[in-house]
Amino acid sequence: MARVWNAVPRVAIFLAGVVAGAITSGRREGTVAGLEDLKKSLADLESRIAKQEADTAGRLTEIQNRIGEHDQRLADVPSTSQIVAAMEQLLSKTMANLDERLTAQAHSIEVLKTTVSQTDGLLERVLESLDSLQASEAAEMPAAALLQKPV
């Protein structure tokens, strides 16, 4: 029996090792399953990141295209100095045209003044001629009336 008692601690140690091995192997199996889950989650995360990167790259390309279009449109828009120069040129042409029209109207007014003064002079001479004709007719009339008396 002493031998049995000597073997009990060895058997207990053996059983404790078996129990520890079972517990550890259960943990290892759980760890392996957890590791597989972790690998799967990591793969999902990497695929989502890749998809987001692709989406972001697509959006960035679209933004760059739009910026290019806006740059072209801005290049087509005249600058402020060009607009001011065009307005000055237009205003200059308009003022020159207005000056020409005013000069032509001033010339027409001068021609009309000359015509009116010539007409006034002519009318004065015609009226003077009529007055002198009436006066000469009146002076000739009594002498002619005496000569034409019926007998």
HUKA-V70445 format. One record per pair of residues at least 24 apart in sequence whose C-alpha atoms are under 6 Angstrom apart, sorted by the first residue. I is the first residue (numbers start at 1). GAP is how many residues later the second one is. D is the distance in Angstrom with one decimal. If there is no record, write none. Layout:
# HUKA-V70445
i={I/I}
gap={GAP/GAP}
d={D/D}
This chain:
# HUKA-V70445
none
